[in-house]
Amino acid sequence: MSTPQRPHILLITTDQQRFDALGINGNPVLRTPNLDALAAKGTNFSRCYITCPVCIPARRTLLSGQHPVAHGLRQYQDGLEWDPPFTLPGVLREAGYQTQLVGKLHMHPMGKRYGYDHMVLSETSNWRPTSPTQGRNDYVRWLREQGISEHPHFHGINGNGRLTTLWPLEDQYHQNNWLAREAAQFLTEDRDPGSPFFLHLSFFHPHPPLVPIRAYQDRYLPEKMPGPAIGEWSKGLEEFERPGIPADSAVGPFDAETIQAAQAAYYALIHQIDDCVAHVLERWNEYGNPRAQEPLYILFSSDHGEMLGDHHLFRKSLAYEGSSHVPFFISGQNVEITPGVSDRLCGWEDVLPTVAEMAGIKLPGSTDGESLLDSALGREADTRDELFGMCHGQHVNYYLVKGDFKYIWFPDTGEEQVFNLADDPNETRDLSADSAILTPLRDAMSKQMEWAQEPEYNPEHLTPCENLLPRVLIPS
């Protein structure tokens, strides 16, 4: 049988992995040698931002290439059916690709394929059989086939919280390991060897619950963690004593010991994923197998980040770096890629047009994204000079990354913050008091909000935070 001429495409995504949670992106403690090597041989995009940094809106963007303003979901909301004009796996399937999902999709209703030929579906490591939106879990079905009748979350650790414990079952039953096993099964035994494939390997972790395998946790608990970034503006949260703070609270202050343990568990889960990716690729490239000579693109990213204690905050949804800035790289084997780092401003809107160009597909309609393949080939391109995002919910916020600066607006209070990401990548000093910096960013946001239409953006009614704590973050 002849080797497919079109490249295979492997998209690997994690859930809740912040940009600096990769060794190659400057983390001094976290060990991700396999992902680092892939990023180093490919193009590592240093400025990838999620335009609505929570799960379902980001995944809609990944599937459709649409900005949240276009696809209509600007906050976390389960149970909404959605019919985009075309999808990433759908256009590939129409072009003759075999399309496979292993892991998390987080669309409704469960089982709707959105262009995948087949799905091995597990939205979470939890089991929620009576849930109208998460009742199916192929991972738990597999556990029961292995004779594991215990609920996999009998450890009691919150699925959005900062508390941790060790994985209570044998290592091989951890969801990360199961996902790698299922991906390798597809690549080596279940796929059609006569067609190119698109495999989306979609890890649920390092999203909480923070329940790593002991062998990985033991590598990080003794380490000195880099510690959360605490801004001059966010120190005001330290004045609030909050006994009995819920495990899943998005706002602290949190005690340092708990945050250090959370960091260690978070890193342990990512380190495990790094080994899982290595296992999948080793199986694909098994010694002497001719498929190792076939063209394969590999893309890696995450749907949003995790504040992880930065500025006394936890979870996601906010515009700050820990939440909105994510890793993204394009790598591969037997395909042309120019190794290096690109500072091109990009987001998940760009994945669909990028993959389509890799596959030589003309899209049936327009997207809000742009192909990044020219950057991966070392070519200059006319690219966006600003990126606009938002998230509704507990702390409604809109943001703009433009040049070296990030502008954040909280509509409920009219407050504004400005950070110079080049000089202050940890966002420790708010520059909104400087009108020379603030005014052009307001002008740019005004144009973006004309496009978005709501909520109303009126600079005359706005209040720069001037390096003080935004009132919207003050615990009730």
N, C-alpha and C positions, 0 to 999 in steps of 0.2 A: 504494500500500500504506500502511495507516495506521501511524502512529508508535506503538511499544509504550508502553503506559501505565506499566508497571512500570519502575523504573530499571535501567539497566545498572550492573554492578558490576565495577570493575577493582581487583584486589588485586595490589599490587607488593611483592615481598619480596626482600631481599638476604640474603646468607649471611655471618655473622660481622661485622656492622656494629654497633659499640657506640653507646650513646646520644649521646655527645658528638661523634660523627663526622657531624654535620650542622651547617652554619653557624648555623642558627636555634637550635640547642641550646647555643650558646655557644662553638663552636670558633673561635678567632681566626685560623686559617690556612686551613682547608679551605673551598673555594668550592663551594657547592651552591645556586646561585641559583634553579634551577627547583623543586627540592624545597622549599626555604625558602618560595618564593612559594605553593606548594600548601599547606604547613603553615600559613602565615599566614592564608590565606583560609578555613581549616578549623579544626578543633579539634586542638590538639597536646597529646597526653597525655604529661606529663613523668615519670610513674612507671609505666612498663611494664616488667615483669620476666618473664623466662622461667623457668618452674618446673622445668625440667631443661635447663640451657644447653649442650646439644650437639644435633647435627643431627636425628637420627632421632626421639628422644623429643619434641622440640619440634614436628616436623612431624606426628607422630601427634596431638599436642594441637591443632594447627591444623585438621587434617582432622575431628576428632571432637568438639572442645569438652571433652575429658576431661583431667583432671589426670593426671600420670604415675602416681600411685598407682592410678588407675582403669584406665588403658589398659595398665599393667603393665610399661612399659619405662622404666627409671631410669638407663640408661647407653647409650653408643654400642654398638650391636650390629647388624651387618648380617645379612641372610639370614633374617629372621624374617617369615613370612607373618602377616597380621593381618586380622581381620574385625570392624571396629567395627559397632555396630547401625545407624548412619547416618553420613553424611559431609557436609561442607560443599558440595562440588559435587554430591553425590547428591541432597540435598534440593532444591537449586536446579533440577537437571535434572527431577526429578519434578514441579516446579511450572511447567515449561515454559521454563526458561532453556536457552540453548545454552551448554555448559560447555567451556572450553578451557584447557589448560595449555601454557605455553611455558616450558621450562627445567627446573629441578630439582624432582623429587618426592621421591626418596630413600625409596621404599617397595619392598617385595619381594612377589612376583617382579616384575621389570621388565616393564612392559607392562600390569600389572593397573591398571585405570583408576580405581578408587575413586570412581566417579561422574562422571568426565570423559567427555564425548562423544568428545573427541579430544585427543591429547597429542603435542606436539613435544618430545621428551624428551632432555635432556642433563644428567646428574647432576653432571658436572664438565667442566672444559676439557681434562681428560686423556682418553686413549684406552686402554681396558683390554679389548681384545677377548676375552681368555681368562678374564676375571673372571666368576665365577658370579653376582655381584650387580650388576655395572656393565658388562656386555658390550655393551649397546646404547648408542649415542651418535649421535643424529641430527645433531649439530653436526659430528662428524667425517665422517659420510656426506656432508654438504653440502660440506665442505672437499674431499673427493675428487671430487665433481662439478665443483668449480672447478679441478680439476687439481692440488690440493695433496696430494702423496703423502707428504710428510714428516710424521713423527709430530709433533703439535702441542706435545709436551713434550720436544722434543729439546734444549731449553735446560737441562734437568737440575735445575731449581729444585724443591725439596721442596714437596709439596702441603699440608704442615702447618707449614712452617718460616718462619724469620725472614729468610732470605737473599733477595736480589732480583737481577733483571736486567731488561733491556728486552725487550719483545715482539719476537720475531725475524722475524715475517712482516709483510706489508703490513697497514696499519691495518684495512682492511675485513674482514680475516679474524679479527679478535679476537672471542672468544666474546660479549663484551658487545654488540658491534655486531650480531652475528648474531641474538642474542635480540631486540633492538629491531626488527630487520628482520622477523623472524617474527611478532612481535606486531602490527606495523603491517600486515603482509600479512593477518592474520586480521581486523583491524578494518575494513580498507578494501575487501577483495575476497572473503574466504572465509566470512564469517559469514552467517547467515540474517537478512536485514533485517526479517523479520516477527516476530521474537521477541527478547526481551531477552537479553543475554549476561552470562555471568560469565567473565572472563578472569583467570587467575592468571599474571602475568608474574614468573617466579621466577629471579632472577639468582643465579649461583654465586659471583660475587665480591662483596665484597673478600676472601673466603676465599682463602688462599694456594693456588697459588703466586703470589707477589707479582711479577707480570710485566706491568707496565703499558706502554701505548703511549708512545713517547718524548715526544710533544707534551704529554702530561699530566704525565709524570715531570719534565720540564724546568721545569714551573711550581712544583714543590715542593722539588726538591733544593736550590735556593739559599735557600729560606725558613728562617727560624729556627723549628724545631719547638717546640711547647709543652713537649715533654719528658715522660717518664713520671712518674707520681706515685710517690714512694718514701716509704712510711710509716716512722714511728719504729720500729715493730715489725718491719719487713721489712729494715732495714739490716743485720741479722745475716747475711743471705745474702751480703753483700759479703765476708765472711771466707773464703768457700769459693772457692779457685782451682780452676778446672776446665778444664785444657787439653784440647782435642779435644772440646768439648761438642757433641753432635749438633745438626744444623741444626733438628731438630724438637723439641728439648728444651722441656718446659713450664716448667722452673725454671732460672734463671740462677745467678750473675749474668752479664749480657750486656754486651759492650763498647758504649759510647755511640754510636760511629760506626755500628755495625751496626743499632742500634735506630733511629737517626735516618733511615737509609736505608730501613728497613722502614716507618717512619711515612710517609715521602714516597711510597713505592710504594703503600701502603695508601690514602692520601689521593688519589693519582692515579687509582686504580681507582674510587673513589667519585665523584670528579669526572666521570669518563667515564660512569658510570651516570647521573649527573644529566643529562648531555647526551642520553643514550639515552632517558630518560623524556621529555625535552622533544621529541625526535623523534617518539616514539610519539603523544604528545598533539597535536602539530602535524599529523600525518597524520590523526588522528581529526577535528580541527577545520578541515580544509582549507577555504580561503576559498570562501564561497558554498555550502558543503555543508549541507543541512538537518539532517543528523545532529548537527551542532554544537549544535542546539537541544534535543536529547533529554536526558532526565535521566540523569546519570552520577555515581555515587559512586566515589571513589578512596580506597583504604586503602593505607598504606605502613608497613612494619615490617621487622624482621630476626629470624632464628631464634635468635640469641644474639649476644654481643659478641666482643671480642678483647682480651686483657689488654695487648698491644702494649708490653710492657716495664714496665707498672705493677708496682711492688713486686718487680721482678726476675722477673716471670712473663710467660709467653707462652701463646697459644692460649686455650682456653675451659674449661668444665666447673666452674669455681669460682664461688662465690657473690659474689665481689667485683664492684664496679660495672662494671669494664671487660668482664666476662664475662656477667653476668646482666641488666644494665640496657640496654634497647634503645630505639631510636626507634619511635614509633607515632603516626600521625595519621590523621584522617578528613577528607577534603576532597571536592571534586567540582564539578560545574557543573550548573546548572538544577535543583538540589535545595536544600532548606532546611538550612543549617548555620549555627551561631553561631560566628563567628571568636573565637579566644582560646586560652588555655592551661588545661588541666584537670590538677589534681594528683590525680585519682582513681586509686587503685591498681588496676592491671589487668595482664592477661597474655594469652597466645595462647588460653587457654580461652574468652576473651570474643569472639573473632572470629566464630565460627559463630553464636551467638545474635544478635550485632549485625547480621551480614549477613542473617540470616533476617528480622529485624524490618524492615530496609531493603526487603526484597522482599515483605513482607506474608505471610510463611510461618509457619504453626504447626508447630513441630518435632514429630516423632513420638515423642520421648522427652526425658528431661532431660539437661542438660549440667552440668559443673562451673563453667561461665562464666555471665556475665550480660551482657545487651545494654548497649552503651555509647552507644546512639543518643540516649538522653535527655540525656546530657552533651553530645553534639554539637549538640543542639538548645537548649542552655542551660538545661535543666531540672534541678532538684534531684532527687536520687535517694538511696534507701537503698542504700549500697554496702558492700563488705567493708572492714574496718578492719585486716586483716592478710593477707599473702600468704605461702604456705608452699612451699618448693622444695627440691630435692635433686639430687645427681648422684653415681652410683657410678662406679667405675673407678679411675684412678690415685690420685686424692686424694678419697676418699669424703667428701662434705660435705652437710650439711643447713642450711637457712637459713630465716629468718623476717624479713620486713619488716613492722614494726608501728609506726604513728605515724612519728616522726622517726628511729626506730632500726632497725638491722639486727643480727640475732643470727645467728652462724655456729657450727655445731657439727661437729667432726670425730670421727665415731664410732670410728675406729681407734685414736685416742689419747685420746679423751674431752676434748679441748681445746675452748675456747670463745673467741670474740671478739665484741665489741660495738662498733658504730660509730654515732655521731650523724650521720646523713646531712644534716640541716639545717645543722649547724654545720661539718661536716667531710665534704663530698661526695666528697673523694678518699680517704677512709678512711685517713688518715695516723696517727690515734691511736686505739688500742684501749682501750675504757672498761670492759673486763670486770672490772677490779679493784673497781669501784664496785657494791657489793651492792644498793644502792637502785635502780640501773638494771637490774642483772643478774637479780635475783630475779623480777620480774614477766615478764621475757622468758622465763625458764626455765619459769614457770607456763604461759605461752602455748604454748611448744614442747611441753610435756608433754601438753597437750590435743591438739595436732596429731599427736603420735606415738601417742596412743591410737587415732586414726583410721588411721594408717599401720601400726601394729602392730609393725613391725620396721624397723631394729634396735632393741634395748632402749634406752630413754632413762631414765636414773636420775640425777637431779641430785646424789645423794650420791657418785657416782663421777666427777664432772666436775671439770675443772681449768681455771680461767680463765687465759688466756695472759698477762694483765696487761701488755699492750703489749710482749710479747716475741714472737719468731718462733715460730709453731707448729711443733712437732717434725715433723709430717706433711709439711712442705715442705722439710725439710733434705735435700739431695741425698744419695743413697746412695753 
